[in-house]
Amino acid sequence: MENIFFANDIMSKISLTKIPGVGTARSTALARLGLFYVADIFNFFPSRYEDRRNFSKVNELYDGYTVCVEGCLGTISSKRLDPSGRRMLIQTTLEDETGQIQLIFFNRFLDKQLAEGAKVVIYGSVSVRQDKLQIVSPEIIVLDNDEQKAKEQIANFSRLLPVYPLTEGLKQSYMRKLVAEVFKLYGHLIKENLPSEILSCRSLMDRAQAFKETHLPNDEKNLNEGRKRLKYEELFIKFSSGENVRRESQKTPFYKITSDSKDLLKNLNFCLTDDQTNAIEEILRDMTTCHMSRLLQGDVGSGKTLVALAVANATIKNGYQVAFLAPTEVLAEQIYEEAKKVAPVAAHIAFLTGKTSKTERKLIEEELSNGKINFVIGTHALFSLTEKFKNLALLIIDEQQRFGVNQRKTLLAIKPTPHLLMMTATPIPRTLTQVLYSDMTLSILKQRPLVTKNGIKRKEITTKIVPTKDVQKLLAFVGSEIKNGGRVYWICPRVEDDEASNLPAVEKRVEWLARMLPMFSVGLIHGQMNSDEKLLAMDKFKKGECQLLAGTTVLEVGIDVSEASVIVIESPNRYGMSQLHQLRGRVGRGSRRGVCILLVRQDELNERLKFFASTNDGFLIAEKDLENRGSGDTFGVAQHGFANFLIADPLNDAEIFAEAKEDAKINY
């Protein structure tokens, strides 16, 4: 868990085992949630809140209604569900002056705690069985006979209560008790960290109170104010960090790169898109005037690699070295082959991966040191070259999210610091990009080239939803496509069969496809294969020795086979829409039109898949993906899926976002 709120704070060093009641078993369970220290508890924000402030009468209840009800217990019956008595069914009713409702418990410990006629308060969800209302496993408190004590019990039970994401071995009641205990013991150590000018200008709550109201809210108004303050703080810290990095970057000595983009990529037999041309000019303008640190964000098939190679060419022509880092050997080799076609005469290109022999690696290191090699392309193996470059001026990282921050820092530690161009084929909503990469400038490619690399007009990809009952028709279509020169990907969510899951496994699917389409060669590729096996599978597919390649999402990024025209994706609901978009981008990259088939069971079909099938706009899909994961209102704070945020939500906090960004630039 990112400790953004309490970095270098003493509470980041106080173990939760210091808290009474946190023994070995509970500390192990808490660790599964990433909770080790006191600061982690303050950072562990509720996923939603239960509003128990309003009580209902029995005659007001209906199916699906979650309620607090006060009344008296009727006749109680209990029944053992196993010989040991560990599982027990307890049935009773709750009655008030308007009627009664059945209560069902499976908690054997309640058997001796409940008594007929006892006054209780319950909280639970109403359901209907055999035309009768019931509440199964409600939370319950038995009220004290003393009226004043009973009022205190009700006040403590019927309020806004946080709901935390849990793991095996932990209950909500325990988490709430633990959080309250942490505040009691260490809440006084929460210190203010924002300037008084900001607190006043933005009408923000005191920091310590904000944490308390977020975890232990008194009322809805204070809860909203507390969350607003912490959202602002999180965004302000991230933006300030980005501003500091940006300012330091401006002071960094840099290699000045000058070039006219018009003389680049002369070997191409097609024109760049306006987006590509603009991106090249933006990047080179930075590299001429300052240390460049830029994110190149492009939709599937928008030509990011050509932009990167154009900038690499300019760097080489200026007499400097370039390193191009790719996440997989398949993608690295693909970039290497493309670079050889468009690189300037002055380029001396090397290819380095984990498979490179010691002798060859040593030669590459020597020629990087003396400057003979000025362009090296490879995988993680490049991280070992930090001391070998003569004058590395540009570092390009493809699919940058697949590399850790510390890994990038390894190469950026070279002095003078090389210019940095990071690329991603995953469209990210602009608001989110500005927070995640606030220290970088941004170039965006939305347009897809109108022609292929061979100068042939590109066709649009179509997406179709096919029910599993029509799989025979689908197989006939696949067979026809291959006979006409196309090649087909078939994607499954699992590698191996799992008896506990009915998800299709690619190893079994390969066997089935080979039986159903015996006239064609069916290949297999997945992440558990070693690199040689994956390269061999892709090589056969590229050469046409294999016409149907079944695989997992190892095929998601960067694979470029111009003859690939159809991709079948089974159980598409297992993937996010942005991931589906990446998979869809593997076809339609040549002269053949591309077809994406979503193979679904009838119960899997939903509006989300229909929306995905309706558009090829990756940025629109990314916005919709973020919206689907959005946090919603205060009482349903669903996780938006971006681990970079603990409480802020770039989708719904636009005003706070703008304020924090503006204030961070002032540099208090």
C-alpha positions in Angstrom: 0.0 0.0 0.0 1.4 3.4 -1.0 2.1 5.4 2.2 1.5 8.8 0.6 -0.2 10.4 3.6 2.4 9.3 6.2 5.7 9.0 4.3 8.6 9.1 6.8 6.1 9.5 9.7 6.8 7.8 13.0 3.5 6.0 12.7 4.9 4.2 9.6 7.2 2.4 12.0 4.8 1.5 14.8 3.8 -2.2 14.3 0.1 -3.1 14.7 1.2 -5.8 17.1 1.5 -3.0 19.6 -2.3 -2.7 19.6 -4.1 -4.7 22.2 -5.8 -7.8 20.7 -3.6 -7.9 17.6 -2.0 -11.3 18.0 -0.3 -13.6 15.5 -3.4 -14.8 13.7 -4.9 -11.3 13.3 -1.7 -9.7 12.3 -1.3 -12.4 9.6 -4.8 -11.6 8.3 -4.2 -7.9 8.4 -0.9 -8.4 6.5 -3.0 -9.9 3.7 -4.6 -6.6 3.3 -1.3 -4.8 3.3 -1.8 -3.6 6.9 1.4 -3.7 9.0 1.8 -0.4 10.7 -0.4 2.2 12.5 -0.1 4.5 9.5 -1.5 1.7 7.3 -4.8 1.8 9.3 -5.2 5.5 8.8 -4.6 4.9 5.0 -7.1 2.0 4.9 -10.1 4.0 3.8 -13.7 2.4 3.9 -15.0 1.1 0.6 -18.5 2.3 1.5 -20.7 3.4 4.5 -23.8 1.9 6.0 -26.4 4.5 7.1 -28.2 3.0 10.1 -29.6 6.3 11.4 -33.2 5.9 10.2 -35.3 3.2 11.8 -38.2 1.5 10.0 -41.4 -0.2 11.2 -42.1 -3.8 10.2 -45.1 -2.8 8.1 -42.8 -0.5 6.0 -40.4 -3.3 5.0 -40.1 -4.8 1.5 -37.9 -7.1 -0.5 -34.3 -5.9 -0.9 -34.6 -3.1 1.7 -31.7 -2.9 4.1 -33.0 -1.7 7.4 -32.7 -0.9 11.2 -35.6 -2.2 13.2 -36.3 -2.1 16.9 -38.7 -4.6 18.5 -39.1 -7.7 20.7 -38.2 -11.3 20.0 -40.9 -13.9 19.6 -40.6 -17.6 20.1 -37.1 -19.0 19.5 -36.3 -22.4 18.0 -32.9 -23.8 17.4 -31.7 -26.8 15.4 -28.3 -28.4 15.1 -27.1 -28.8 11.5 -24.3 -31.2 12.3 -23.6 -33.7 15.1 -20.9 -31.5 16.6 -23.2 -28.5 17.1 -20.8 -26.2 15.4 -23.4 -25.3 12.8 -26.8 -24.3 14.2 -30.0 -22.8 12.7 -31.8 -20.4 15.0 -35.3 -19.0 14.0 -37.4 -16.4 15.7 -39.4 -13.3 14.9 -39.1 -9.6 15.6 -42.3 -7.9 16.5 -43.3 -4.3 16.9 -46.7 -2.6 17.1 -47.1 -2.8 13.3 -46.4 -6.5 12.7 -43.6 -9.1 12.7 -40.8 -10.4 10.5 -38.9 -13.7 10.6 -35.3 -13.7 11.6 -32.8 -16.5 10.7 -29.4 -16.9 12.2 -26.6 -19.5 11.7 -24.5 -18.3 14.7 -24.4 -21.0 17.4 -23.2 -18.5 19.9 -26.5 -16.6 19.8 -28.4 -19.7 21.1 -27.8 -18.7 24.7 -27.8 -14.9 24.2 -31.3 -14.6 22.7 -34.5 -14.9 24.8 -38.2 -14.6 24.0 -39.5 -11.2 24.8 -36.0 -9.5 24.7 -35.9 -6.0 23.3 -33.4 -5.9 20.4 -32.3 -3.8 17.5 -31.3 -5.5 14.2 -29.7 -4.4 10.9 -30.0 -6.5 7.8 -31.4 -7.0 4.3 -35.0 -8.0 3.8 -35.8 -10.9 1.5 -39.0 -12.9 0.7 -39.4 -16.7 1.0 -42.7 -18.4 0.5 -44.5 -15.0 0.4 -43.1 -14.1 3.9 -40.6 -11.4 4.7 -37.4 -12.5 6.5 -34.0 -11.2 7.4 -31.2 -13.8 7.3 -28.1 -13.3 9.5 -28.8 -9.7 10.6 -26.6 -7.9 13.0 -28.3 -7.8 16.4 -27.9 -6.2 19.8 -29.9 -7.1 22.9 -30.9 -3.9 24.7 -30.2 -3.5 28.4 -33.1 -3.2 30.8 -31.7 0.1 32.0 -33.3 2.8 29.8 -30.3 5.0 29.7 -27.9 2.2 28.8 -30.3 1.0 26.1 -30.2 4.5 24.6 -26.5 4.5 24.5 -26.5 1.1 22.9 -28.9 2.3 20.2 -26.9 5.5 19.6 -23.7 3.4 19.1 -25.4 0.9 16.8 -27.5 3.2 14.7 -25.1 5.6 13.0 -23.0 6.0 9.9 -20.7 3.0 9.9 -17.6 2.4 7.7 -17.4 -0.8 5.7 -13.9 -2.0 4.9 -12.7 -4.6 2.4 -11.9 -7.7 4.4 -10.0 -11.0 4.1 -10.4 -14.4 5.7 -10.1 -14.2 9.5 -11.4 -10.6 9.9 -14.9 -9.3 10.5 -16.3 -5.8 10.1 -17.0 -5.5 13.8 -13.3 -6.3 14.5 -12.0 -3.8 11.9 -14.2 -1.0 13.3 -13.0 -1.8 16.8 -9.4 -1.9 15.7 -9.7 1.4 13.8 -11.3 3.1 16.8 -8.5 1.8 19.1 -5.8 3.1 16.8 -7.4 6.5 16.8 -7.7 6.4 20.6 -4.0 5.5 21.0 -2.4 7.4 18.1 -4.9 9.9 16.7 -3.1 12.7 18.5 0.0 12.1 16.4 -1.7 13.2 13.2 -0.1 16.5 12.4 -1.2 19.2 9.9 0.8 19.3 6.7 -0.9 21.8 4.5 -0.1 25.6 4.6 -2.7 27.7 6.5 -3.2 29.7 3.3 -4.5 26.6 1.5 -6.7 25.5 4.4 -8.3 28.9 4.5 -8.6 29.5 0.7 -10.0 26.0 0.0 -12.1 25.8 3.2 -10.5 22.5 4.2 -11.1 20.6 7.4 -8.2 20.1 9.9 -6.2 17.0 9.0 -6.6 15.0 12.2 -10.4 15.7 12.2 -10.6 14.7 8.5 -9.1 11.3 9.2 -11.4 10.7 12.1 -14.5 11.8 10.3 -13.6 9.6 7.3 -13.2 6.5 9.5 -15.6 7.4 12.4 -18.1 9.8 11.0 -20.4 11.8 13.2 -22.8 12.8 10.4 -22.9 13.0 6.6 -21.8 16.6 6.4 -18.6 16.0 8.4 -18.0 12.7 6.5 -18.1 14.6 3.2 -15.9 17.4 4.5 -13.4 14.9 5.8 -13.2 12.9 2.6 -12.9 16.2 0.6 -9.9 17.3 2.7 -8.1 13.9 2.2 -8.8 13.8 -1.5 -7.4 17.2 -1.9 -4.3 16.3 0.2 -3.6 13.2 -1.9 -3.9 15.0 -5.2 -1.9 18.0 -3.9 0.9 15.7 -2.8 1.0 13.9 -6.1 0.9 17.1 -8.1 3.5 18.8 -5.9 5.8 15.8 -6.4 5.4 16.0 -10.1 6.1 19.8 -10.1 9.2 19.2 -8.0 10.5 16.6 -10.4 9.6 18.8 -13.4 11.5 21.8 -11.9 14.5 19.6 -11.1 14.4 18.2 -14.6 14.7 21.7 -16.0 18.0 22.1 -14.1 19.4 18.8 -15.4 22.2 18.9 -17.9 21.0 17.5 -21.2 22.0 16.5 -24.7 20.8 19.1 -27.1 19.1 17.3 -30.1 18.4 19.3 -33.2 16.8 17.9 -36.3 14.1 18.7 -38.9 11.5 16.0 -38.8 10.9 16.3 -42.5 14.1 14.4 -43.4 13.2 11.5 -41.1 11.8 8.1 -42.1 12.5 8.6 -45.8 12.3 4.9 -46.4 8.6 4.8 -45.7 6.2 4.6 -48.7 3.3 6.3 -46.9 2.7 9.5 -45.0 2.6 9.9 -41.3 -0.7 11.0 -39.7 -1.0 14.6 -38.4 -0.9 13.2 -34.8 2.4 11.4 -35.5 4.0 14.5 -37.1 2.8 16.7 -34.3 4.2 14.3 -31.7 7.6 14.1 -33.4 7.8 17.9 -33.5 6.7 18.3 -29.8 9.3 15.7 -28.7 12.2 17.2 -30.7 11.3 20.7 -29.6 11.7 19.6 -26.0 15.0 17.9 -26.7 16.3 21.1 -28.2 15.4 23.4 -25.3 15.4 21.3 -22.1 15.7 17.8 -20.6 12.8 15.9 -22.3 10.5 13.7 -20.2 7.4 12.8 -22.2 4.6 10.2 -22.2 3.6 9.2 -25.7 0.1 7.8 -25.4 -1.5 6.2 -28.5 -4.5 4.2 -29.4 -4.1 0.7 -30.8 -2.4 0.9 -34.3 -1.7 4.6 -34.1 2.0 4.2 -34.9 3.8 5.0 -31.7 6.8 2.9 -32.7 7.4 5.0 -35.8 7.3 8.2 -33.7 9.8 6.7 -31.3 12.1 5.6 -34.2 11.9 9.0 -35.8 13.1 10.6 -32.5 15.8 7.9 -32.2 17.0 8.7 -35.7 17.3 12.4 -34.9 19.3 11.5 -31.8 21.7 9.2 -33.7 22.2 11.9 -36.4 23.3 14.2 -33.7 26.0 11.8 -32.7 24.5 10.2 -29.6 23.3 6.8 -28.4 19.7 5.5 -28.0 18.3 2.6 -25.8 14.9 1.2 -26.7 13.4 -1.0 -23.9 10.6 -3.4 -24.6 8.7 -5.7 -22.1 9.0 -9.0 -24.0 11.4 -10.6 -26.4 8.7 -11.0 -29.1 8.0 -7.3 -29.0 11.7 -6.3 -28.8 12.6 -8.4 -31.8 9.7 -6.9 -33.7 10.9 -3.4 -32.9 14.5 -4.4 -33.9 13.3 -5.6 -37.3 11.3 -2.4 -37.9 14.2 -0.2 -36.8 16.6 -1.8 -39.3 14.2 -0.8 -42.1 13.9 2.9 -41.2 17.2 3.7 -39.4 19.6 6.2 -40.9 22.8 5.0 -42.5 24.7 6.2 -39.4 22.9 3.7 -37.2 24.7 0.7 -35.8 22.0 -1.3 -34.1 22.4 -4.1 -31.4 19.8 -6.5 -30.0 20.1 -7.6 -26.4 17.9 -10.0 -24.4 18.4 -12.5 -21.7 19.2 -15.1 -24.3 22.2 -13.2 -25.7 25.4 -15.2 -25.3 28.1 -14.0 -23.0 30.5 -13.5 -25.9 28.0 -11.5 -27.9 27.0 -9.5 -24.8 30.6 -8.6 -24.0 31.1 -7.4 -27.6 27.9 -5.3 -27.3 29.2 -3.8 -24.1 32.6 -2.9 -25.6 31.0 -1.3 -28.7 28.6 0.7 -26.6 31.5 2.0 -24.5 33.5 3.1 -27.5 30.4 4.5 -29.3 30.5 2.1 -32.3 27.0 0.9 -31.3 24.6 3.9 -31.2 21.3 2.1 -31.0 20.5 -0.8 -28.7 17.1 -2.5 -28.5 16.2 -5.1 -25.9 14.4 -6.3 -22.9 15.2 -6.2 -19.1 18.7 -7.2 -20.0 19.4 -3.5 -20.8 19.3 -2.7 -17.1 22.7 -4.2 -16.8 24.3 -1.7 -19.2 24.2 1.4 -17.0 28.0 1.7 -16.9 28.6 0.8 -20.6 27.2 3.7 -22.6 29.5 6.3 -24.0 26.8 9.0 -24.5 23.3 7.7 -24.0 21.1 10.6 -24.9 17.6 9.0 -25.3 15.9 6.2 -23.4 12.7 4.9 -25.0 10.5 2.6 -22.8 7.6 0.8 -24.6 4.6 -0.3 -22.5 6.2 1.5 -19.6 3.6 0.3 -17.1 5.3 -3.1 -17.3 8.5 -1.8 -15.8 8.9 -0.7 -12.2 9.8 2.8 -11.1 13.1 1.6 -9.7 14.0 -0.2 -12.9 13.5 3.0 -14.9 15.6 5.0 -12.4 18.5 2.6 -13.0 19.0 3.8 -16.6 18.0 7.4 -15.8 20.8 7.5 -13.2 23.3 7.7 -16.1 24.9 11.2 -16.3 24.1 13.4 -18.1 20.5 12.1 -17.6 19.2 10.9 -21.0 16.0 12.2 -22.4 13.0 10.0 -21.5 10.2 8.9 -23.9 7.8 6.5 -22.3 5.0 4.9 -24.4 1.8 3.1 -23.7 -0.8 1.6 -26.0 -3.4 1.7 -23.3 -5.4 4.9 -23.6 -5.7 6.6 -20.2 -8.3 9.4 -19.5 -6.6 12.8 -19.6 -7.6 13.6 -16.0 -6.0 10.4 -14.8 -2.9 10.8 -16.9 -2.3 14.3 -15.4 -2.1 12.8 -11.9 -0.3 9.6 -12.7 2.3 11.4 -14.9 2.2 14.9 -13.5 6.0 15.2 -13.9 5.8 14.5 -17.6 4.5 16.3 -20.7 2.1 14.4 -22.9 1.7 13.6 -26.6 -1.4 11.8 -27.8 -1.9 9.7 -31.0 -5.6 9.1 -31.7 -5.5 8.7 -35.5 -4.7 5.4 -37.1 -2.7 5.6 -40.3 -4.9 5.4 -43.4 -2.5 3.0 -45.1 -0.4 0.0 -43.9 3.4 -0.2 -43.8 3.2 -1.6 -47.3 1.3 1.4 -48.6 -2.1 -0.4 -48.8 -5.3 1.3 -47.6 -6.2 0.1 -44.1 -9.7 -1.1 -43.3 -11.7 -0.7 -40.2 -12.0 -3.4 -37.6 -15.5 -4.7 -36.9 -16.6 -6.4 -33.7 -19.3 -9.0 -33.4 -20.9 -10.7 -30.5 -21.5 -14.4 -31.1 -23.4 -16.7 -28.7 -21.8 -20.0 -27.9 -24.7 -21.9 -29.4 -23.5 -20.6 -32.8 -19.9 -21.9 -32.3 -20.3 -24.3 -35.3 -21.1 -21.3 -37.6 -18.1 -19.5 -36.1 -15.8 -22.5 -36.9 -17.0 -22.4 -40.5 -16.2 -18.7 -40.7 -12.8 -19.3 -39.2 -12.1 -22.0 -41.7 -13.2 -19.9 -44.6 -11.0 -17.0 -43.4 -7.9 -19.2 -43.3 -8.7 -20.7 -46.7 -8.8 -17.1 -48.1 -5.3 -16.3 -46.7 -6.2 -14.9 -43.3 -4.8 -16.0 -40.0 -6.7 -16.3 -36.7 -6.0 -15.7 -33.0 -8.2 -17.6 -30.4 -8.0 -16.2 -26.9 -8.8 -18.0 -23.7 -8.7 -16.7 -20.1 -6.9 -19.7 -18.6 -3.9 -21.8 -19.4 -4.9 -25.0 -17.8 -8.2 -26.7 -16.8 -9.5 -26.0 -13.3 -12.2 -28.2 -11.9 -13.5 -25.3 -9.7 -13.9 -23.1 -12.8 -15.9 -23.5 -16.0 -13.6 -21.0 -17.8 -12.1 -22.2 -21.1 -8.5 -23.2 -20.9 -6.2 -22.7 -23.9 -4.4 -26.0 -23.6 -7.7 -27.9 -24.0 -8.9 -25.4 -26.6 -5.9 -26.2 -28.8 -6.8 -29.9 -28.8 -10.5 -29.1 -29.6 -9.6 -26.7 -32.4 -7.2 -29.3 -33.9 -10.1 -31.8 -33.9 -12.7 -29.4 -35.3 -10.4 -27.9 -38.0 -8.0 -30.8 -38.9 -7.1 -29.3 -42.2 -5.2 -26.4 -40.5 -2.2 -26.1 -38.3 -3.1 -24.9 -34.8 -0.5 -23.3 -32.5 -0.3 -22.5 -28.8 1.2 -19.6 -26.9 0.8 -18.5 -23.3 2.8 -16.8 -20.5 4.0 -20.1 -18.8 6.0 -21.0 -21.9 9.7 -20.0 -22.0 10.8 -17.3 -24.3 12.2 -19.7 -27.0 8.9 -21.5 -27.2 6.9 -18.2 -27.5 9.2 -16.9 -30.2 9.0 -20.1 -32.1 5.1 -20.1 -31.9 5.0 -16.5 -33.1 7.5 -17.2 -35.9 5.5 -20.1 -37.3 2.3 -17.9 -37.2 4.1 -15.0 -39.0 5.4 -17.4 -41.7 2.0 -19.0 -42.1 3.2 -22.4 -41.0 0.6 -22.1 -38.3 -2.7 -20.5 -39.4 -4.6 -20.5 -36.1 -2.9 -19.5 -32.9 -4.6 -20.1 -29.6 -3.3 -18.2 -26.6 -3.9 -16.1 -23.5 -3.4 -12.4 -23.0 0.4 -12.8 -23.7 -0.8 -11.7 -27.2 -2.3 -8.4 -25.8 0.4 -5.9 -26.6 2.6 -5.1 -29.7 2.2 -8.3 -31.7 2.1 -7.3 -35.4 1.2 -9.9 -38.0 -0.2 -8.2 -41.1 -2.1 -11.3 -42.3 -3.9 -11.7 -38.9 -7.5 -10.9 -39.7 -9.7 -12.5 -37.0 -9.4 -12.7 -33.3 -11.9 -14.8 -31.2 -12.1 -13.9 -27.5 -13.8 -16.4 -25.2 -15.4 -15.2 -21.9 -14.8 -11.5 -22.8 -16.3 -10.4 -19.5 -13.2 -11.7 -17.8 -11.3 -8.7 -19.2 -11.5 -5.0 -18.8 -12.7 -3.1 -21.9 -9.3 -1.5 -22.4 -7.7 -5.0 -22.4 -10.3 -6.2 -24.9 -9.4 -3.2 -27.0 -5.7 -4.2 -26.9 -6.5 -7.7 -28.0 -8.7 -6.4 -30.8 -5.8 -4.4 -32.0 -3.9 -7.5 -33.0 -5.9 -7.8 -36.2 -6.6 -5.6 -39.1 -2.9 -4.4 -39.2 -2.4 -5.2 -42.8 -4.4 -5.0 -46.0 -7.1 -7.4 -44.8 -10.0 -6.2 -42.8 -10.0 -7.1 -39.1 -12.8 -8.9 -37.3 -13.0 -9.3 -33.5 -15.4 -12.0 -32.3 -16.7 -11.9 -28.7 -17.8 -15.5 -27.9 -20.2 -15.4 -25.0 -22.7 -17.5 -23.2 -26.2 -16.0 -23.2 -26.0 -15.1 -19.5 -22.7 -13.2 -20.2 -24.2 -10.7 -22.7 -24.5 -7.2 -21.2 -24.5 -3.5 -22.1 -20.8 -3.3 -21.4 -20.0 -5.7 -24.2 -22.5 -4.1 -26.5 -20.8 -0.7 -25.9 -17.4 -2.1 -26.6 -18.6 -3.7 -29.9 -20.0 -0.3 -31.0 -16.8 1.7 -31.0 -13.1 1.4 -32.0 -12.2 4.6 -30.1 -9.7 3.5 -27.4 -9.9 6.8 -25.5 -13.7 6.6 -25.4 -13.4 3.0 -24.1 -10.9 4.1 -21.4 -13.3 6.8 -20.2 -16.2 4.3 -20.1 -13.9 1.8 -18.3 -13.1 4.4 -15.7 -16.7 5.4 -15.4 -17.7 1.8 -14.8 -15.2 1.5 -12.0 -16.1 5.0 -10.7 -16.5 5.5 -7.0 -20.1 6.8 -7.2 -21.6 8.5 -4.2 -20.5 8.6 -0.6 -22.4 5.5 0.5 -21.1 3.3 -2.3 -17.5 4.1 -2.7 -16.6 1.2 -5.1 -12.9 0.8 -6.0 -12.1 2.5 -9.2 -9.3 0.0 -10.0 -6.3 2.4 -10.0 -3.9 1.4 -7.2 -2.3 4.8 -7.4 -5.2 6.4 -5.5 -6.2 5.7 -1.9 -9.2 8.0 -1.7 -9.2 10.5 -4.6 -11.3 9.7 -7.7 -10.2 11.5 -10.9 -13.7 10.7 -12.4 -15.9 12.3 -9.8 -13.5 14.8 -8.1 -12.9 17.2 -11.0 -13.3 20.4 -8.9 -10.9 19.1 -6.2 -8.5 17.9 -8.9 -8.4 21.4 -10.5 -7.8 23.2 -7.1 -5.0 20.8 -6.1 -3.3 21.1 -9.5 -3.5 24.9 -9.4 -2.1 25.1 -5.8 0.7 22.7 -6.5 2.1 25.0 -9.1 2.4 27.8 -6.6 4.9 25.7 -4.7 4.1 26.6 -1.1 
